[in-house]
Amino acid sequence: MTDVQAHPFSTFNFAVEIALAGDARPLVDAAFSDCDGLEMTQEVKTIREGGSNDRQIRLPGPVAFGQLTLKRGMTADFGLWDWFNRSIADPTLRASAEIVLLAQDGRTMRARFQLTRCLPVKIKAPALSARDGAIAIEELQVAYETLKLGPLGAFA
């Protein structure tokens, strides 16, 4: 039995990598506790054929992609805020993102989601409260145009 079969992918250990188009270095060094919105939905067209009341024909339609939400981000870097402001000034500015699923040891990479032509659509500052003394955390929402899932090295 292989390691992949013995240990299914876990969701609690992941890394987020965001880079601007044409730039190899990461946009920001941040850690997020939640990542949601990795989804694809294909619309299905239903056609009824005359005289055939016992079945329907299903044809594939266009694909829609979700919106990535990264919550509870912790960083001392202003890269995400800079990206949002730069995308307002230049609407053609896009980034690529990869979400890497890690094994239970926290180092071994198991699989990778690749998102292309990412555009920040919402950035949220932490709630400020003098009585809590909590760590400042951010939330980022990103729209993307394509989503691929594959094993490591699949997107070289």
C-alpha positions in Angstrom: 0.0 0.0 0.0 1.5 3.4 -1.0 1.7 6.4 1.3 -1.0 8.2 -0.6 -3.4 5.4 -0.1 -2.5 4.9 3.6 -2.8 8.6 4.5 -5.5 10.7 2.8 -4.9 14.4 2.2 -5.5 16.5 5.3 -6.9 20.0 5.2 -5.2 21.5 8.3 -1.7 21.9 6.8 -1.4 24.1 3.7 0.7 26.9 2.2 -0.5 29.9 0.1 1.8 31.3 -2.6 0.8 34.4 -4.5 3.0 36.1 -7.1 2.4 38.9 -9.6 2.4 38.0 -13.3 6.0 38.1 -14.5 7.5 38.2 -11.0 9.0 35.0 -9.5 9.2 36.2 -5.9 6.1 35.8 -3.7 3.9 38.9 -3.2 3.8 38.6 0.5 5.0 36.4 3.3 1.8 35.6 5.2 0.2 32.6 7.0 -3.6 32.0 6.9 -5.6 29.8 9.1 -8.5 29.3 6.6 -8.7 28.9 2.9 -12.0 28.4 1.2 -13.5 28.8 -2.3 -11.4 26.3 -4.4 -14.3 25.3 -6.6 -15.5 24.8 -10.2 -19.1 24.4 -11.3 -20.1 23.3 -14.8 -23.5 24.4 -16.0 -25.5 21.6 -17.6 -27.9 22.3 -20.5 -30.9 20.0 -20.6 -32.6 19.3 -23.9 -35.8 17.4 -24.4 -36.1 15.4 -27.6 -39.6 15.3 -29.2 -41.3 11.9 -28.9 -38.8 10.7 -26.3 -40.6 11.3 -23.0 -38.5 8.7 -21.0 -35.2 10.6 -21.1 -33.5 13.9 -21.5 -30.2 14.9 -23.1 -27.5 16.6 -20.9 -24.9 18.8 -22.6 -22.0 20.5 -20.9 -22.2 24.2 -20.6 -19.8 26.9 -19.4 -17.7 26.5 -16.3 -17.8 29.0 -13.4 -15.1 29.3 -10.7 -15.4 30.2 -7.1 -13.9 33.1 -5.2 -10.9 32.3 -2.9 -11.2 33.5 0.6 -8.2 33.6 2.8 -9.0 34.3 6.5 -7.1 35.1 9.6 -3.9 36.1 7.8 -1.0 37.1 9.9 1.9 39.2 8.5 3.9 42.3 9.1 4.2 42.8 5.4 1.9 45.3 3.4 2.2 43.3 0.1 -1.5 42.3 0.0 -2.6 45.9 0.6 -0.1 47.1 -2.1 -1.5 44.6 -4.5 -5.0 45.7 -4.0 -4.1 49.4 -4.5 -2.0 48.6 -7.5 -4.9 46.6 -9.1 -7.2 49.6 -8.6 -4.7 51.8 -10.5 -4.0 49.1 -13.2 -7.1 46.9 -13.7 -5.0 44.6 -16.0 -2.6 43.7 -13.1 -3.0 40.0 -12.3 -1.3 37.4 -10.1 -1.1 33.7 -9.9 -1.7 31.7 -6.7 -0.9 28.2 -5.6 -2.4 26.4 -2.6 -0.1 23.6 -1.6 -1.5 20.7 0.5 1.1 19.5 3.0 1.4 16.1 4.7 1.0 15.7 8.4 4.7 16.4 9.0 4.2 20.0 7.7 7.0 19.8 5.1 6.1 17.1 2.6 4.1 18.5 -0.3 1.2 16.3 -1.4 -0.8 18.2 -4.0 -1.2 21.6 -5.5 -4.1 23.9 -6.6 -3.1 26.4 -9.2 -5.1 29.5 -9.8 -4.5 31.9 -12.7 -5.2 35.5 -13.5 -6.1 36.3 -9.9 -7.6 39.7 -9.0 -8.1 40.9 -5.4 -11.7 41.8 -4.8 -11.9 42.4 -1.0 -9.3 43.0 1.7 -10.4 43.4 5.3 -8.4 44.9 8.1 -8.6 43.3 11.6 -11.0 44.6 14.1 -9.2 47.1 16.4 -9.9 46.9 20.1 -7.7 48.3 22.9 -9.3 45.9 25.5 -8.6 42.6 23.6 -4.9 42.8 22.9 -5.4 40.2 20.1 -3.1 39.8 17.1 -4.0 41.8 14.1 -5.2 39.5 11.3 -6.4 40.1 7.8 -8.9 38.6 5.3 -8.4 38.6 1.6 -10.9 37.5 -1.2 -9.5 36.8 -4.7 -11.3 36.1 -8.0 -9.6 33.7 -10.3 -10.1 32.6 -13.9 -8.9 29.0 -13.9 -8.3 26.3 -11.3 -6.3 23.2 -11.7 -5.5 20.5 -9.1 -2.6 18.1 -9.6 0.3 16.3 -8.0 3.5 18.1 -7.5 5.4 19.0 -10.6 2.3 18.8 -12.8 2.3 22.5 -13.6 6.0 23.0 -14.6 
